[in-house]
Amino acid sequence: MLKYNGNIMTSTSVSRKDRLIYQISTGIIVAIMLWSAFNFAFNDEYKEAFKHLGLPNWFKTELTVAKFLGVIALLIPSVPVRIKDFAYSGFAIVLLSTPIAHLSSGDSIWLEVAHLFFFVSLVFSYTYYHRMIKVSQPE
């Protein structure tokens, strides 16, 4: 039975495994993006970290706002697919740019293991989101 409400979460034809993988991977992305956005906004140590990476202070503010907006886009079911795709793209750019910034600033390569894990989580979230949309499309 297929219940379509303009999004993916009410489909009864989406497997439990697919939904669980989507929810866990999306939860990881939401958690890390919120954690970093809150630290950018409220932790003064991150101002020094941005200097260490050679980034201007205004970029910290811009990145914080973008992360909060991206999290909102991923969490609210009624947000259009295209907007969610922009959020996924933005997070992918952040998660691929961060290791470049750290490595070019002389930071340890071991720091990038976490970034790789978060990027893989993002790929899983995106893949399973679109898999569930495909299953949920009305005929």
Backbone torsions as a table, in degrees:
resi	resn	phi	psi	omega
1	MET	NA	136.8	-177.2
2	LEU	-118.3	120.2	175.4
3	LYS	-109.7	116.4	-177.8
4	TYR	-108.6	125.2	179.7
5	ASN	-123.9	23.2	-178.8
6	GLY	91.3	-3.8	177.3
7	ASN	-145.7	-156.0	-167.7
8	ILE	-110.3	-17.7	-164.9
9	MET	-76.4	-11.1	-177.5
10	THR	-105.0	4.7	-179.3
11	SER	-70.3	130.6	177.1
12	THR	-89.4	-5.4	179.3
13	SER	-93.4	-3.7	175.2
14	VAL	-79.9	129.1	-176.9
15	SER	-66.5	153.3	179.8
16	ARG	-62.4	-38.8	179.1
17	LYS	-62.4	-46.6	179.6
18	ASP	-61.2	-44.9	-179.9
19	ARG	-63.2	-40.7	-180.0
20	LEU	-66.4	-44.0	178.0
21	ILE	-61.1	-43.8	178.1
22	TYR	-60.4	-48.0	-176.1
23	GLN	-65.8	-41.5	-179.9
24	ILE	-68.2	-47.9	-178.1
25	SER	-65.8	-38.8	177.5
26	THR	-67.9	-38.4	176.6
27	GLY	-60.4	-40.2	177.8
28	ILE	-63.0	-45.8	-179.4
29	ILE	-64.3	-46.8	-179.9
30	VAL	-60.1	-44.5	-178.3
31	ALA	-62.8	-46.8	-176.9
32	ILE	-70.5	-35.8	178.9
33	MET	-70.4	-39.6	176.0
34	LEU	-66.0	-43.5	179.3
35	TRP	-58.8	-48.1	-178.5
36	SER	-69.5	-38.5	179.1
37	ALA	-63.8	-42.7	177.8
38	PHE	-64.0	-40.6	177.9
39	ASN	-66.1	-40.3	176.8
40	PHE	-60.0	-40.0	-174.7
41	ALA	-78.3	-36.2	-168.9
42	PHE	-120.6	-5.7	-176.5
43	ASN	-109.7	113.5	-176.9
44	ASP	-65.6	-21.9	178.0
45	GLU	-62.5	-27.9	-178.8
46	TYR	-71.8	-21.3	174.4
47	LYS	-63.2	-42.9	177.5
48	GLU	-68.5	-36.3	178.6
49	ALA	-63.1	-39.2	178.0
50	PHE	-66.7	-37.6	175.2
51	LYS	-62.8	-43.8	179.3
52	HIS	-58.1	-37.7	-179.4
53	LEU	-81.8	-6.1	179.8
54	GLY	79.6	24.3	-178.0
55	LEU	-103.8	144.4	179.0
56	PRO	-73.2	155.8	-177.8
57	ASN	-63.3	-34.5	-179.6
58	TRP	-62.4	-28.7	-179.7
59	PHE	-66.6	-31.9	177.0
60	LYS	-61.6	-43.0	179.1
61	THR	-65.8	-45.3	179.5
62	GLU	-61.3	-43.8	-179.8
63	LEU	-66.3	-38.0	178.3
64	THR	-61.9	-48.7	179.8
65	VAL	-62.4	-44.2	-179.4
66	ALA	-62.5	-39.4	179.3
67	LYS	-66.7	-43.2	177.6
68	PHE	-61.7	-44.2	179.0
69	LEU	-64.2	-39.9	178.3
70	GLY	-64.0	-41.2	177.9
71	VAL	-62.7	-44.7	178.3
72	ILE	-59.1	-43.1	-179.9
73	ALA	-61.7	-39.2	-179.4
74	LEU	-74.2	-31.5	-174.5
75	LEU	-84.6	-29.4	-176.3
76	ILE	-87.1	116.0	-175.3
77	PRO	-61.3	-29.7	-174.9
78	SER	-83.2	-1.2	177.3
79	VAL	-67.2	133.1	-178.7
80	PRO	-59.7	150.8	-177.9
81	VAL	-56.2	-42.2	-177.8
82	ARG	-61.3	-38.7	178.4
83	ILE	-68.1	-41.6	176.7
84	LYS	-61.2	-39.4	178.3
85	ASP	-63.0	-37.4	174.8
86	PHE	-62.5	-41.2	178.4
87	ALA	-63.0	-45.9	177.2
88	TYR	-59.2	-42.9	179.7
89	SER	-63.2	-44.6	178.4
90	GLY	-60.9	-44.0	178.9
91	PHE	-65.3	-37.1	177.8
92	ALA	-63.1	-43.7	178.4
93	ILE	-61.2	-43.9	178.7
94	VAL	-61.7	-47.1	-175.5
95	LEU	-72.2	-20.6	174.7
96	LEU	-90.9	-27.9	179.5
97	SER	-79.9	-32.5	-177.5
98	THR	-58.9	-47.7	178.0
99	PRO	-62.0	-35.7	178.7
100	ILE	-62.7	-45.1	179.3
101	ALA	-62.4	-45.0	-179.0
102	HIS	-66.7	-45.4	-178.3
103	LEU	-67.0	-37.5	179.2
104	SER	-72.4	-14.9	177.0
105	SER	-96.3	3.9	176.4
106	GLY	89.5	10.5	178.8
107	ASP	-74.2	160.7	-176.8
108	SER	-66.2	144.6	177.3
109	ILE	-66.5	-24.0	-179.7
110	TRP	-66.9	-24.4	175.0
111	LEU	-62.7	-27.6	-175.4
112	GLU	-79.6	-11.7	176.2
113	VAL	-60.7	-42.6	178.6
114	ALA	-64.3	-41.9	179.2
115	HIS	-62.8	-37.7	177.3
116	LEU	-64.0	-43.3	177.8
117	PHE	-59.3	-44.3	-179.7
118	PHE	-67.9	-35.9	177.4
119	PHE	-66.1	-42.2	177.3
120	VAL	-62.6	-40.5	176.2
121	SER	-60.7	-40.4	178.4
122	LEU	-63.5	-42.4	178.8
123	VAL	-62.8	-43.0	177.4
124	PHE	-62.1	-46.1	179.8
125	SER	-58.6	-48.7	-179.0
126	TYR	-62.6	-46.6	-178.5
127	THR	-61.7	-47.2	-177.8
128	TYR	-74.4	-28.8	173.6
129	TYR	-61.3	-48.3	-179.2
130	HIS	-71.2	-30.7	174.7
131	ARG	-63.6	-41.3	-179.5
132	MET	-71.3	-35.3	176.1
133	ILE	-62.6	-44.3	-178.1
134	LYS	-60.6	-42.4	179.5
135	VAL	-67.4	-34.1	-173.5
136	SER	-85.8	-5.9	-176.8
137	GLN	-63.2	133.1	177.5
138	PRO	-72.1	149.9	-179.1
139	GLU	-92.4	NA	NA
